[in-house]
Amino acid sequence: MKRVVTFGELMLRLAPNGYYRFFQNDQMQATFGGGEANVAVSLANYGIDSVYVTKLPKHAIGQAAVDSLRYFGVDTSKIVRGGNRIGIYFLEKGASQRGSVCIYDRAHSAIQEAALSDFDWDSIFEGADWFHFTGITPALGSNLVDICREACKAAKAKGIKISCDLNYRGKLWTREQAREAMTDLCKYVDVCISNEEDAKDVFGIEAENTDIYGGKLDHESYKSVAKQLADKFGFEKVAITLRSSISANDNDWAGMLYDGENYCFSKTYHLHIVDRVGGGDSFGGGLIYSLLNGKDTQSAIEFAVAASALKHSVEGDYNRVSVAEVEKLAGGDGSGRVQR
């Protein structure tokens, strides 16, 4: 069985019921999520030996976070326990022309205050085939940049494939900080995942003739972005998600995968969104699964985009879908008819 290790921050998510605004009533739903954890759950659901690495407090909330991963069969044995708090984010889901809002309360979380000595990467990567992280993790602090670098070095020394979702977060660091750190880390990366904005925010590589708010996406421009990224860092593959936002509820969703020779675009899905948080992570999980299982470039991007399209119909950060469900949609059955 293929073994994938992911590393990042697992957070407590607090969200009003449905489309209520913050404190429109006195109830909030409590769940867990985080970029790399979401990928780990997707892969576990697809039958991959999925290992998640982070640092969490020993108290009851930290344990609940661990248990949320164990429910899906994610290997949590490499999670370091310690520190005083778990990061929190508050989510208000948007509707129609009102966009979603995320408010973060993650300062001094256990992972943010982690040390290099907390993680024995040689042991963690024993038997691993793939390592995945996102640009969110090094954005948590210079210590996390160092930890990510050590992880990448250890993975590279063992011949493990490395993927990174650029995932720029302006609330965590500046574009200059992101560019300095990610320029260093990306030299270890084999598969880069980006979207229509990350390449511009982090590396200043912009898709021309494109208006993501007006629904205009120029394929030739995204080919250029992918090739520039690959040429700059030597990536084996570059995947780009393509989202056109019609409203908070309705998006067009597709993707492109460049393998150094071919530019393959997926079909476009017209999404009516239940919950878009974790949509990019579900794309990453689908892509990793596809590449680990030897799918060709076109089949890989079709599976990744279909997996992500399904995630937009699922409440919470985690993508609760199976390989069979993804392959059914990727194969053309998007009718949504009742299954009996």
LUMKEVEX-812589 format. One record per residue (C-alpha): chain; x, y, z. Coordinates in nm, 4 decimals, padded with zeros to 6 digits. Each point is the difference from the previous one (the first is absolute). Layout:
N
('A' (X Y Z))
...
This chain:
340
('A' (00.0000 00.0000 00.0000))
('A' (00.1229 00.3488 -00.0871))
('A' (00.0887 00.2168 00.3003))
('A' (-00.0442 00.3801 00.0061))
('A' (00.1139 00.2364 00.2752))
('A' (-00.1537 00.3464 00.0364))
('A' (00.1090 00.2739 00.2421))
('A' (-00.1761 00.3138 00.1200))
('A' (-00.2373 00.1574 00.2499))
('A' (-00.3277 -00.1604 00.1080))
('A' (-00.2493 00.2607 00.1195))
('A' (-00.3313 00.0163 00.1811))
('A' (-00.2676 00.1437 -00.2283))
('A' (-00.2903 00.1879 00.1569))
('A' (-00.2814 00.0954 -00.2359))
('A' (-00.3592 00.1250 00.0351))
('A' (-00.2682 -00.2410 -00.1161))
('A' (-00.0817 00.0150 -00.3691))
('A' (00.0390 00.3453 -00.1462))
('A' (-00.0465 00.1911 00.3256))
('A' (00.2322 00.2908 00.0632))
('A' (00.2327 00.0017 00.3003))
('A' (-00.2096 -00.0139 00.3179))
('A' (-00.3267 00.0404 -00.1848))
('A' (-00.0943 -00.2652 00.2527))
('A' (00.1909 -00.1481 00.2933))
('A' (00.1116 -00.3261 -00.1640))
('A' (00.3124 -00.0989 -00.1925))
('A' (00.0985 -00.3291 -00.1544))
('A' (00.3393 -00.1307 00.1123))
('A' (00.2026 -00.2082 -00.2468))
('A' (00.3672 -00.0324 -00.0939))
('A' (00.1989 00.0663 -00.3140))
('A' (00.3230 00.1233 -00.1509))
('A' (00.1602 -00.0084 -00.3419))
('A' (00.2230 -00.3034 00.0373))
('A' (-00.2385 -00.1811 00.2354))
('A' (-00.2729 00.0328 -00.2621))
('A' (00.2312 -00.1618 -00.2551))
('A' (00.0809 -00.2802 00.2451))
('A' (-00.3697 -00.0765 00.0498))
('A' (-00.0660 -00.0077 -00.3751))
('A' (00.2854 -00.2445 -00.0530))
('A' (-00.1115 -00.2230 00.2875))
('A' (-00.3475 -00.0131 -00.1551))
('A' (00.1613 -00.1122 -00.3270))
('A' (00.1785 -00.2898 00.1717))
('A' (00.3428 00.1622 00.0248))
('A' (00.2134 -00.0528 00.3141))
('A' (-00.0324 00.3612 00.1122))
('A' (00.2202 00.1458 00.2759))
('A' (-00.0634 00.3437 00.1471))
('A' (00.2648 00.1924 00.1941))
('A' (-00.0571 00.3044 00.2199))
('A' (00.0280 00.1111 00.3631))
('A' (-00.3073 00.0180 00.2216))
('A' (-00.0626 00.0609 00.3706))
('A' (-00.0580 -00.2968 00.2292))
('A' (-00.3318 00.1365 00.1256))
('A' (-00.3479 -00.1179 -00.0998))
('A' (-00.0367 00.2324 -00.3006))
('A' (00.3353 -00.1125 -00.1382))
('A' (-00.1098 -00.3609 00.0433))
('A' (-00.3302 00.0683 -00.1734))
('A' (00.1978 00.1367 -00.2953))
('A' (00.2070 -00.3190 -00.0131))
('A' (-00.3147 -00.2118 00.0246))
('A' (-00.1578 00.1858 -00.2930))
('A' (00.2821 -00.1357 -00.2177))
('A' (-00.0032 -00.3493 00.1486))
('A' (-00.3674 -00.0281 -00.0954))
('A' (00.1051 -00.0091 -00.3662))
('A' (00.2933 -00.2341 00.0564))
('A' (00.2749 00.2616 -00.0170))
('A' (00.3200 -00.1108 00.1772))
('A' (00.0448 00.2457 00.2892))
('A' (00.2919 -00.1775 00.1680))
('A' (00.2503 00.2646 -00.1119))
('A' (-00.1937 00.2938 00.1480))
('A' (00.2038 00.1727 00.2701))
('A' (-00.1928 00.0855 00.3164))
('A' (00.0834 00.3178 00.1885))
('A' (-00.0559 00.3740 00.0088))
('A' (-00.2945 00.1845 00.1491))
('A' (-00.2552 00.0663 -00.2696))
('A' (-00.1494 -00.1044 -00.3303))
('A' (-00.0500 00.2588 -00.2717))
('A' (-00.3584 00.1091 -00.0657))
('A' (-00.1716 00.1446 -00.3017))
('A' (-00.3479 00.1454 -00.0158))
('A' (-00.1867 -00.0515 -00.3273))
('A' (-00.3041 00.1896 -00.1193))
('A' (-00.1222 -00.1627 -00.3208))
('A' (-00.0953 00.2433 -00.2735))
('A' (-00.3098 -00.0140 -00.2159))
('A' (-00.0959 00.1635 -00.3272))
('A' (00.2015 00.3234 -00.0294))
('A' (00.1204 -00.0112 00.3649))
('A' (00.3383 -00.1687 00.0192))
('A' (00.1172 -00.2376 00.2691))
('A' (00.2100 00.1375 00.2871))
('A' (00.2813 -00.1725 00.1915))
('A' (00.1347 00.1445 00.3257))
('A' (00.3105 -00.1682 00.1409))
('A' (00.1023 -00.0403 00.3639))
('A' (00.3134 -00.2095 -00.0336))
('A' (00.2807 00.2009 00.1661))
('A' (00.2107 -00.2105 00.2414))
('A' (-00.1579 -00.3259 -00.1100))
('A' (00.1947 -00.3162 00.0765))
('A' (00.1211 -00.0406 -00.3579))
('A' (00.0887 00.3667 -00.0351))
('A' (00.2335 -00.0333 00.2984))
('A' (00.1448 -00.3352 -00.1099))
('A' (00.3756 -00.0561 -00.0100))
('A' (00.2219 -00.1833 -00.2463))
('A' (00.0699 -00.2602 00.2676))
('A' (-00.3698 -00.0946 00.0200))
('A' (00.0097 -00.1970 -00.3252))
('A' (00.2194 -00.2980 -00.0885))
('A' (-00.0459 00.0096 -00.3750))
('A' (00.2122 -00.3058 -00.0724))
('A' (-00.2368 -00.2032 00.2151))
('A' (-00.3124 00.1746 -00.1276))
('A' (00.0891 -00.0694 -00.3635))
('A' (00.0770 -00.3687 00.0515))
('A' (-00.1720 -00.1854 -00.2830))
('A' (-00.1562 00.3185 -00.1441))
('A' (-00.0529 00.0586 -00.3707))
('A' (-00.1231 00.3606 00.0063))
('A' (00.0209 00.3136 00.2162))
('A' (-00.2469 00.2886 -00.0206))
('A' (-00.0070 00.3425 00.1614))
('A' (-00.1485 00.3393 -00.0831))
('A' (00.1166 00.3597 00.0060))
('A' (-00.2192 00.0559 00.3058))
('A' (00.2358 -00.1959 00.2248))
('A' (00.3232 00.1995 -00.0528))
('A' (-00.2111 00.3177 00.0230))
('A' (-00.0541 -00.0731 00.3695))
('A' (00.3524 00.1175 00.0889))
('A' (00.3696 -00.0220 -00.0802))
('A' (00.0258 -00.3127 00.2159))
('A' (-00.2549 -00.1712 -00.2249))
('A' (00.1993 00.1026 -00.3067))
('A' (00.2968 -00.1788 00.1546))
('A' (-00.2075 -00.3062 00.0929))
('A' (-00.1455 -00.0236 -00.3507))
('A' (00.3486 00.0291 -00.1480))
('A' (00.1283 -00.2831 00.2194))
('A' (-00.2994 -00.2125 -00.0958))
('A' (00.0623 00.0635 -00.3700))
('A' (00.3696 -00.0817 00.0323))
('A' (-00.0760 -00.3263 00.1785))
('A' (-00.2656 -00.0953 -00.2552))
('A' (00.2280 00.0826 -00.2905))
('A' (00.2815 -00.2080 00.1527))
('A' (-00.2334 -00.3000 00.0048))
('A' (-00.1174 00.0529 -00.3582))
('A' (-00.3525 00.0912 00.1103))
('A' (-00.2164 00.2072 -00.2354))
('A' (-00.0891 00.3427 00.1414))
('A' (-00.3056 00.2079 -00.0798))
('A' (-00.0851 00.3495 00.1164))
('A' (-00.3158 00.2056 -00.0329))
('A' (00.1173 00.3638 -00.0050))
('A' (-00.3133 00.1141 00.1910))
('A' (00.1009 00.3620 00.0628))
('A' (-00.1660 00.1515 00.3095))
('A' (00.0412 00.3761 00.0256))
('A' (-00.1172 -00.0021 00.3637))
('A' (00.3046 -00.2087 00.0969))
('A' (00.2898 00.1616 -00.1872))
('A' (00.0898 00.2552 -00.2649))
('A' (00.0606 -00.0785 -00.3661))
('A' (00.3688 00.0759 00.0546))
('A' (00.0232 -00.2461 00.2896))
('A' (-00.1868 -00.2615 -00.1984))
('A' (00.2219 00.0427 -00.3041))
('A' (00.3210 -00.0344 00.2016))
('A' (-00.1128 -00.3119 00.1869))
('A' (-00.1772 -00.1748 -00.2853))
('A' (00.2807 00.0662 -00.2470))
('A' (00.2221 -00.1986 00.2359))
('A' (-00.2484 -00.2789 00.0745))
('A' (-00.1193 -00.0465 -00.3567))
('A' (00.3416 -00.1150 -00.1162))
('A' (-00.0805 -00.3298 00.1744))
('A' (-00.3498 -00.0335 -00.1470))
('A' (-00.0933 -00.2392 -00.2825))
('A' (-00.3710 00.0845 -00.0389))
('A' (-00.1216 00.3574 00.0458))
('A' (-00.3675 00.0822 00.0543))
('A' (-00.1182 00.3552 -00.0486))
('A' (-00.3096 00.2012 -00.0865))
('A' (-00.0741 00.3094 -00.2032))
('A' (00.1376 00.2311 00.2706))
('A' (00.2746 -00.1867 00.1902))
('A' (00.2599 00.0046 -00.2774))
('A' (-00.0437 00.3765 -00.0280))
('A' (00.0009 00.0695 00.3750))
('A' (00.3001 -00.2187 00.0785))
('A' (00.2166 00.0183 -00.3123))
('A' (-00.1418 00.2882 -00.2033))
('A' (-00.0996 -00.2372 -00.2822))
('A' (-00.3356 00.1180 -00.1308))
('A' (-00.2582 -00.1436 -00.2383))
('A' (-00.0742 00.2689 -00.2568))
('A' (-00.3351 00.0573 -00.1725))
('A' (-00.1784 -00.1459 00.3020))
('A' (-00.2751 00.1360 00.2238))
('A' (-00.0885 -00.2501 00.2729))
('A' (-00.2816 00.2210 00.1250))
('A' (-00.1544 00.0464 -00.3419))
('A' (00.0328 -00.3664 -00.0918))
('A' (00.2680 00.0477 -00.2672))
('A' (00.2817 -00.2573 00.0160))
('A' (00.2495 -00.0109 -00.2859))
('A' (00.1468 -00.3475 -00.0458))
('A' (00.3083 00.1172 -00.1863))
('A' (00.0894 00.2291 00.2906))
('A' (-00.0189 -00.2874 00.2470))
('A' (00.2230 -00.2090 -00.2228))
('A' (00.2524 00.2818 00.0254))
('A' (-00.0303 00.0157 00.3799))
('A' (00.0554 -00.3751 00.0313))
('A' (00.3016 00.0014 -00.2304))
('A' (00.1568 00.2978 00.1777))
('A' (-00.0380 -00.1762 00.3355))
('A' (00.1436 -00.3240 -00.1361))
('A' (00.2903 00.1759 -00.1680))
('A' (00.0801 00.2028 00.3110))
('A' (00.0080 -00.2906 00.2456))
('A' (00.0308 -00.3135 -00.2099))
('A' (-00.3390 -00.1359 00.1069))
('A' (-00.0920 -00.3313 -00.1614))
('A' (-00.3649 00.1032 -00.0028))
('A' (-00.2008 00.3169 00.0610))
('A' (-00.3703 -00.0156 00.0805))
('A' (-00.2176 00.3112 -00.0070))
('A' (-00.3584 00.0222 00.1210))
('A' (-00.2282 00.2240 -00.2056))
('A' (-00.2896 00.1607 00.1838))
('A' (-00.2450 00.2548 -00.1374))
('A' (-00.2133 00.1530 00.2749))
('A' (-00.3480 00.0833 -00.1211))
('A' (-00.1176 00.0436 00.3591))
('A' (00.0851 -00.1415 00.3420))
('A' (-00.2265 -00.2965 -00.0790))
('A' (00.0690 -00.0531 -00.3680))
('A' (00.3440 -00.0559 -00.1500))
('A' (00.1412 -00.1541 -00.3144))
('A' (00.2801 -00.2403 00.0913))
('A' (00.2710 -00.1672 -00.2069))
('A' (00.3718 -00.0691 00.0028))
('A' (00.3124 -00.0395 -00.2095))
('A' (00.2986 -00.2326 00.0374))
('A' (00.3311 00.0627 -00.1775))
('A' (00.2468 -00.2905 -00.0100))
('A' (00.2887 00.1747 -00.1729))
('A' (-00.1378 -00.0858 -00.3413))
('A' (-00.3784 -00.0136 00.0041))
('A' (-00.2530 00.2539 00.1268))
('A' (-00.3139 -00.1883 00.0970))
('A' (-00.3204 00.1833 00.0971))
('A' (-00.2874 -00.1691 00.1797))
('A' (-00.3662 00.0363 -00.0789))
('A' (-00.1684 00.2957 00.1733))
('A' (-00.2520 -00.0574 00.2786))
('A' (-00.2748 00.2461 00.0845))
('A' (-00.0110 -00.0148 00.3793))
('A' (-00.2785 00.0972 00.2360))
('A' (00.2057 00.0175 00.3171))
('A' (-00.0871 -00.1445 00.3393))
('A' (00.3462 00.0630 00.1535))
('A' (00.3059 00.1077 -00.1991))
('A' (00.2565 -00.0125 00.2848))
('A' (00.2381 -00.2852 -00.0731))
('A' (-00.0799 00.0029 -00.3709))
('A' (00.3611 00.0537 -00.1001))
('A' (00.1202 -00.2620 00.2471))
('A' (-00.2393 -00.2579 -00.1444))
('A' (00.1477 00.0807 -00.3416))
('A' (00.3471 -00.0636 00.1412))
('A' (-00.1064 -00.3295 00.1536))
('A' (-00.1544 -00.1129 -00.3256))
('A' (00.3085 00.0983 -00.1966))
('A' (00.2399 -00.1819 00.2346))
('A' (-00.2161 -00.3125 -00.0094))
('A' (-00.0107 00.0087 -00.3805))
('A' (00.3724 00.0450 -00.0452))
('A' (00.0865 -00.2667 00.2567))
('A' (-00.2225 -00.2423 -00.1878))
('A' (00.1569 00.0698 -00.3381))
('A' (-00.2855 00.1860 -00.1654))
('A' (00.0961 00.1884 -00.3144))
('A' (-00.0016 00.3799 00.0014))
('A' (-00.3538 00.0409 -00.1355))
('A' (-00.1470 -00.2647 00.2279))
('A' (00.1814 00.1466 00.3017))
('A' (-00.1366 00.3499 -00.0468))
('A' (-00.3507 -00.1330 -00.0669))
('A' (00.0060 -00.2004 00.3251))
('A' (00.1402 00.2896 00.2055))
('A' (-00.2574 00.2496 -00.1274))
('A' (-00.2892 -00.2446 00.0414))
('A' (00.1105 -00.0728 00.3582))
('A' (00.0053 00.3696 00.0739))
('A' (-00.3335 00.0598 -00.1692))
('A' (-00.1552 -00.2565 00.2338))
('A' (00.1632 00.1620 00.3027))
('A' (-00.1884 00.3218 -00.0707))
('A' (-00.3175 -00.1993 00.0777))
('A' (00.1245 -00.1212 00.3398))
('A' (-00.0228 00.1904 00.3290))
('A' (00.3256 00.0433 00.1923))
('A' (00.3654 00.0061 -00.1031))
('A' (00.0330 -00.3744 -00.0604))
('A' (-00.0993 -00.1546 -00.3341))
('A' (-00.2201 -00.2978 00.0864))
('A' (-00.0024 -00.1744 -00.3384))
('A' (00.1266 -00.3280 -00.1442))
('A' (00.2027 -00.0868 -00.3080))
('A' (-00.3112 -00.1494 -00.1583))
('A' (-00.1973 00.3228 00.0475))
('A' (00.2807 00.2078 -00.1498))
('A' (00.0484 -00.2316 -00.2959))
('A' (-00.3740 00.0022 -00.0667))
('A' (-00.0013 00.3792 -00.0251))
('A' (00.3275 00.0141 -00.1946))
('A' (-00.1519 -00.2535 -00.2398))
('A' (-00.2822 00.2369 -00.0834))
('A' (-00.2823 -00.0795 00.2435))
('A' (-00.0656 00.3323 00.1700))
('A' (-00.3760 -00.0284 -00.0027))
('A' (-00.0363 -00.0128 00.3772))
('A' (-00.2811 -00.2534 -00.0372))
('A' (-00.1027 -00.2027 00.3048))
('A' (00.1948 -00.3260 00.0298))
('A' (-00.2222 -00.2968 00.0861))
